[in-house]
C-alpha cells in the first residue's frame, strides 16, 4: 500500500513539473496566480452509502467528512493527500460502523481562469486505506479490519481569489477486506460511493 501511494505521489510531482500553467480568458498565462502551482487545503463533508445490496440493508445512509491537502489547481495535472472518515448507523439492533483512513489521488483537470475567478472540472483516481470498526459487535464477531480502497470519480472546483468551493462524486472500490457483518458469514463487500462538498483556501 505504501509503495502504491509513493508511486502516485511521484507521478503527480513529475506531471506538475512538466505541465503548462492554466490559461486566462485572454489566452495568456494567468497573471493573477495565487501561487505558481496552486497549493490548497479543503475541508468538507457529505453522504455515503454502500454499493452491495446486502451490506446496504444492514446500515443507513452515512455521513462522511474529509480534510485534503492538494497541489496543482493551476495546472492540468494535480495531486491530493486526504484524511477521510465516515459513520453509519446499523439498522435495527445491528452494530454501527465507523471508518477512518487516508488516500492519495492524482487529478486530471482543466483549469480556466478569468480575472479572480477559477473554474476547474476534474477527474481523479488513486489508492487509499481505512480502519473500519463495528461498534458494539456481537460476541465472537470480528469488530475491526484494515481495508484497502481504490477511489475514483469526478467533480468541479470553483475559486474566487483564495477561496475555493469543491463538489465531487467518489466511488471507492474495496479490496483486502476480512470483516464479516454477522457470525458465520464471509467478508462483506465494502465498496461504496459518496457525494461531498468542501470549502477551502489556496495558499
Order of alpha helices (4+ residues) and beta strands (2+ residues): alpha-beta-beta-alpha-beta-beta-beta-beta-beta-beta-beta
